[in-house]
Every structure is written in C-alpha cells, then in structure tokens.
Amino acid sequence: MNQPKVKRRVGKYEVGRTIGEGTFAKVKFARNSETGEPVALKILDKEKVLKHKMAEQIRREVATMKLIKHPNVVRLYEVMGSKTKIFIVLEFVTGGELFDKIVNNGRMREDEARRYFQQLINAVDYCHSRGVYHRDLKPENLLLDAYGNLKVSDFGLSALSQQVRDDGLLHTTCGTPNYVAPEVLNDRGYDGATADLWSCGVILFVLLAGYLPFDDSNLMNLYKKISAAEFTCPPWLSFSAMKLIARILDPNPMTRITIPEILEDEWFKKDYKPPVFDEKEDTNLDDVEAVFKDSEEHHVTEKREEQPAAMNAFDLISMSKGLNLGNLFDIEQGFKKETRFTSKCSANEIIHKIEEAAKPLGFDVHKKNYKLRLENMKAGRKGNLNVATEIFQVAPSLHMVQVRKAKGDTLEFHKFYKNLSTCLEDVVWKTEEDMQETK
C-alpha cells in the first residue's frame, strides 16, 4: 500500500473518480497532464452504442456540440477512441447543480431566478439556431460555474435536425416525466424547439416556487396533469411572472410562446444583458471522424491500475465546491447525491466493513478494484437504489471513501447513508475535535 500509485491514463488525460453515470456513459473527473486543466471525461461503451444503432446519432451530435462555443453551454473539447470505448472530453464545471441550490436553499427571489432563466434561454436559443435540441432540460442538467453562471450540460439525449422525419417532427419519447412537454408524451411527433421551451417553463416555475408544477406518484395521473397543463402558481409570484409561465406552459405547441416573444416579455427583459462572446475560433472535426471511422492508427492508449487511486492536492481541491476545503471530510454534507468520509483502516478492511453493513440492509454487493456497487433488491420510489462506493488513498495510512447514489431516489439514498454510517462508526476516522463533540 506504500508504493507510489500509477493513475489510469487515457492519452494525455489522468483519470480520477466517477462523477456521474447514465445508461450509455460514465463520466469521470480527469486532468490534462500537459496543461493541468481539469476536465470531465465522458466514457461510452462502443459495443452498447453499436447494439442500439446510435453511432451515427452520437457522431453527428459530437460534431455539432464541438462547434458550439457559448458561455452558458458546457464546452466539448475533443473526442478520442480506443478499441472498446469512445472518450468525450468536456469542460469541468465546479459550482455544482442548480438542483442542489433549490433543494438546499428553497425557492429563489425573482431577480435571482430571472438571471438564471435569462442565461438558460440564451443557451437554448443558441443551440436551437444550430439545429440542436436538448430534450432533457431539468435543474439536474443545469450546472453552475465558479462565478455562479449557468452552464447547460448533458446533451446525451439531444436530437439533431437531421433526425427529423418526413413530417418535420421528432418522434422519440425521452426525458424526465415531470419536465416533459404534453406533445412528447402523446407520441404524435413533436417539434424539438417548442418541447424544450416547455421544459424551460417548468424549470422557471421550480426556481420561483421551490416545487414542481406537475407532480403525482401515479404516472398516468401525472401525464393527465401535464396534458391538461393543470397547475396553480403560488400567491407570492408577481403577476408578470405568472403571465409568462402561463404562456410557456401552454399545452398546445402551436400557440405556445416562442423564444423571440420571450425576449420581448416585460418580466424577462428586466436587467437583461445579452451574452457577449467570440466564436470565431476555428474548430477541427478530424478527431470526430477518426473515432467513428474506428481506424486503429488513431486509437488512444489506455493505462490501468489495480490498486486504490492515490489522491493528490489537486484531486482534493477538485472535489470541493468553490475550491474551499472546509467541508470536504464532513460526514453530513446536506441534501446531496454523494458524500465522503475518511478512515485509517486498510482498504480491504473498509471493503469488508461496508459489505458487512450493506447486506443486512437488503443490498447485493459487487466488488472490483477497490470499488463496490451496492444494489438494493427491493424497488423504491424511483426503481432500485444503486450506490457506488470507491476507496482512494490520501496517504499511506489514510483513505477517503466516496459513497455516491448511482441510481434511484435521493431521499432513499440519504436514509441508506444514515444507516450505513451508524454501522461504520468504528471505521470512520474521528479527529480529537470530533471526539470532544460526541462526549
């Protein structure tokens, strides 16, 4: 355990912890070893991409996203390929999700919500003008940079204009039900631009109200509410905000407000500053073509490790919001989808203790290279809760354990973590200060 560790590398990027995952992709924190710049590395499984006939969609999407250089959209820097994987290098955004801000602090004041909404509309308008439709806009896909500016992320479900059928409409039902437009649910074909605008309206409602306009534990009832645009604005909203929300959440896409009309709306226009940016920089798409032609001469080299990843100061800083290390090792970190604790036990002992604690709670445990996946056999509110755990070496005698919700309900994850932390009391490292507090 004392020997120096070699990190996993993909080309010039040092790969670190997992920061997100979806059906087709896993996202890892990485660092450009030449410049020291932090990036997010989206890793797609080639076999899955080909099996679901998504290669052409992803190729076009990646090429388009590489051309998009907007201050409120997460940048796509480059794409690489190996024999089995596609690696998409994205801008790393440090300020967390807009969703966390709402959950932790509740609804926003109108001037604060308006600023985020203006940035969202700027980003969506720009992407639509380039033929890109997001189709899964929700607060979880809206990130904040270190300066508190909005960055739209995860165009993983976006449909490009070339995929529109002969009737001029998109036909794939996707996205998160609470934010999805009625015409998407009705499956009669829909226009990507007007469907995205509906989602923007739901986001604006959530920012101002602190809760969803359409919510029901029964999916059919939820669909009925969305189709009828059955919602009530809270009394604290100004009349002009209510009026704008009503015009966006119009169940008829033909009469729904458009972006040019939103830009002229009195509530929207207050303190509005159009984005100023330079997009003249040349963009080379050779890397995109090479990856999807799958030519071996362009394959990137991958180096792997078989031990817990060592963490340096850079990694620690990257894991703390706003580069503040103050609360990095706190056990209670608010209403989040991940948490961390430190331990002076060996990596194998930590794994054994987590396994011992998780099994009585109804979890199946899958182990690989100092990583564990805990899967609850009983389905919860949003399917089976999956928890990903990874052990990092901070120093020869100190490990940090990251516990992250990979799938399922956030509230259920918090309940699970409280139970787990009770079982792991003798594993978690406590400072003298902590000991004093518990006396």
Secondary structure, 3 states (H helix, E strand, C coil): CCCCCCCEEECCEEEEEEEEECCCEEEEEEEECCCCCEEEEEEEEHHHHHHCCCHHHHHHHHHHHHHCCCCCECCEEEEEECCCEEEEEEECCCCCEHHHHHHHHCCCCHHHHHHHHHHHHHHHHHHHHCCEECCCCCHHHEEECCCCCEEECCCCCCEEHHHCCCCCCECCCCCCHHHCCHHHHHCCCECHHHHHHHHHHHHHHHHHHCCCCCCCCCHHHHHHHHHCCCCCCCCCCCHHHHHHHHHHCCCCCCCCCCHHHHHCCHHHHCCCCCCCCCCCCCCCCHHHHHHHHCCHHHCCCEECCCCCEECCHHHHHHCCHHHCCCCCCCCCCCCCCEEEEEECCCHHHHHHHHHHHHHHHCEEEEEECCEEEEEEEEEECCEEEEEEEEEEEEECCEEEEEEEEEECCHHHHHHHHHHHHHHCCCCECCCHHHHHHHC
